[in-house]
Amino acid sequence: MADPLSEPNAPTGSSDAPPAFAKRSLAAQALGRVDPVTRGVVAPLHVATTFLRDPDNGYSSGFSYARPDNATVREAEAVLAMLEDAAAGALLFGSGMAAATAVFTALEPGDHVVAPRVMYWGLKRWLSAEMPRRRIAVDFVDMDDLAALARAIRPGTTKLVWIETPGNPLWTVTDIAEAARLAHAAGARLAVDSTAASPIHTRPLTLGADLVMHSATKILNGHSDVVAGVLAGATPDAFWERLAAIRSSGGAILGPFEAYLLMRSLRTLPLRVAAQAAGAAELARRFQGHPCISHVLYPGLPDDPGHAVAARQMEGGFGFMLSIRVRDGESAAIATAARVRLWKRATSLGGVESLIEHRASVEGPDSPCPPDLLRLSTGIEAVQDLFADLDAALRGA
Ligand SMILES: *Cc1c(COP(=O)(O)O)cnc(C)c1O
């Protein structure tokens, strides 16, 4: 299909294979594409919902209507596919939930799914409500226990293993390569919610996963001003085509303005992830042994149960998310969150501003989240300020 915006800059020198630039270089320049009309180094925002038909009734541009496809959305998808090493490409959706639920919607009645016991709460709730109505059985298991995963898989019937690593809000780590091996041996696909890892730390498709999903609302956009989701695929097979068809016919594509904002954010993703992960690592270290904290949950800590696997499958850091458990329990945790002045008391994660959240009150009574837990999303403020603010709040100041 003709895609006039897909032409990369002609590589200087040889006209053969383009040089293998680092992902950081490619992201910074949004793959080096230029607007063919103006030679602008930023792609234009395409807002048209419909496109002229050729006299012969064809669509030579490849575009006909904006629900299935949009040129600005494609630009951001190309950058995401590059970041994830996704041979099938990437599909942007109107939210992380729209991306995730598309995968489950593509299953058939009678199929079986294995998902984490502790995972993004909104998706677990959706699975519990919607899967039984479609006669799809879901088993929720502790995904840091691969023996439990192996026991839960029903060869031939399990069609999807869904993991999330590091997993929200305990930041438990699942061995992606091993989960892929177990899923594939039983004829199932492996999908990874990689929101908390970002494509900078982990590329699940290169570790054997079939699909990777992100809430692009989080660190991919990173400025708390876009709701978006993405799927990236390892293989352009019939299942991947079905996901594209579900997005197109169900109408879940991301809007062009959101795609444009996301694209602008992706240019700085490597820098933001590095800074935010370095901040989270330092906070985790400094809060260990704090008199008001019983546990620091962060896979970057050498004594964290997930550290060995995380060190194997994560590059350049262990993410920007950590949780602390407040020694004096739930009301002390809520009071701590009430006292912060720099941290923002709000849900969500991955933005440049640091957020603190008493997670159990968001998830409700069925939640596996400990009631004394505060979830911390590290932004780009000075780490010393973040530490001092939360330290004072913990001590009641
Ligand atoms: C936020 C989030 C989602 C859902 O994404 P939305 O963009 O809010 O729909 C899914 N998984 C994880 C890990 C998340 O943090």
The ligand as an ORCA input file, in Angstrom:
! r2SCAN-3c Opt
* xyz 0 1
  C      -3.172      2.082     33.118
  C      -2.886      0.676     32.818
  C      -3.697     -0.071     31.956
  C      -4.947      0.515     31.322
  O      -4.619      1.544     30.455
  P      -5.597      2.787     30.134
  O      -4.796      3.585     29.168
  O      -5.891      3.473     31.429
  O      -6.837      2.218     29.531
  C      -3.337     -1.383     31.709
  N      -2.251     -1.934     32.263
  C      -1.452     -1.250     33.104
  C      -0.268     -1.919     33.705
  C      -1.741      0.071     33.408
  O      -0.952      0.752     34.256
*
